């Protein structure tokens, strides 16, 4: 089974476009680091040697608006970098580069909403490219910069041993590896992440020009724990006899949140990219109150409702979401305690 | 007023995807000429000198499936041309090129349907690019081949004198220049076409590499006359007191069908493209019976219903379509008589 899960479409109450607060905090939180990576690490001379067009791939764009703010500051940083370079070099005759941005997400993503939300005053040519980023999306050596926020957390599929009751990695009573005491479960998740990243790095390495960069941003703590609260709401329904336990046993969220050590391991094993910067950042979320806990659950819901509904049906999904929101006091307490801890992992890579 | 009219979305009874028979005949009818233009006229050496990726722009793609068959034979022809060239040249080291196809239409086009209908076995990278082709869509000198079928017939706007009762070009009682006895009406339409094409050629000339080609295919007879039958249905409603005549007077279809002489004039006036081939073709439609007349009206409806509904409302649009179908015997007679006449205009241009 290959998973292909769009964020919630449209612009309704539970749509991704209206509820992606945490994703916004992540993009805003990583902003200075992305700009810094472009200004300090990108070799604009190599990049512009083959073309006066800079091509940027945004992987896992969803429907906006977060993707547009990230693209805006990336284009500005690339322009600044170009101007800095121009100041340093005599007889530099290139014109200011043109920008192409390729917005990628699964074919089930709502590209109509994305296209209709494109900023009018954008200073780039905008394209949509449907398909999994675990496959080729671009011709060889055509991309200069790749950005993906909350993208590579999505595994290409769920390892089958997690739902096999004869396997030591059977994830009984849980919907994720977070909170699992069975180390085989965690190992099975990481093994899938390793496989996916090997494929991901190989296809990107073909597409990205030598010296081209890739910035990957993934959640590290806050978001992850929310999965536990949601999972426990499902188990509450099981305990009340409203949901068959086998349905929980056969479900696992296809999400993995790597540690810096794990990320280093997969990059080095692949060998085609150098690590220019890797850092855990604490974005000190503004979302810590009880009301915010509700906001966060709505945010989580807009991201994962698709997979939940397709497995449990909309009635159970609705009930489990409602019950998790009832835990907002508990969630808020947990958020306050954890707000000082690192919350996102930032990685800047360069194509060797 | 700038017009932006998508074909009917979705896959319902009156959707473009299920009713684009005439557009299919046009694309099939032009197939051999497009292939011939690529094989005989394209200088693949110049084209491949700057890049091993061939980039194709499909302007006015709508939602498929016609666009996919055209792109399929264009990619095949480009591959054949490449292999022919490879056979002739010793020490030709290029690998077989990669293909990028950019599917363009208005931002209101249903790109979700387009993306979900992309052929699984395609041998090209597929992208969507929303926006009017009367503006820039691509970076400078980045496109090698442009294809547009039934695209440039759509004017960017309706000249205002057509709806100004004080103007000699006021188009009273008609919805198009076809059938208008007032030559000022025809002149106003052509003047707009001239202006649009000047803009169109200027923007394309910036985007297309030197030696790059552009194939434009436009309807020439059959489709055009159908507009008259539809217009007369609207006037029937006026005469029966069911529709206010001022609503007909204030409406004009933003469609122009150039003659070879007019096409030559706009290309030469612009001066940035050479005419490699221009021809009127009779595609001898298989759609001539009374049943076919109904099919054709449904086809016409899927194309123009958007503009009709937005001006007249859906009730009048429905009634006018139904009445035009009642004229299918008359339409069929006319189609039989005209089936031997040229029906599409084919133009192959090369960027100087």
Interface residues (C-beta under 8 A of the other chain):
Chain A: X52 X53 X98 X100 X102 X107 X108 X110 X111 X112 X115 X116 X118 X125 X126 X127 X128 X129 X130 X136 X137 X138 X139 X140 X142
Chain B: X52 X53 X98 X100 X102 X107 X108 X110 X111 X112 X115 X116 X118 X125 X126 X127 X128 X129 X130 X136 X137 X138 X139 X140 X142
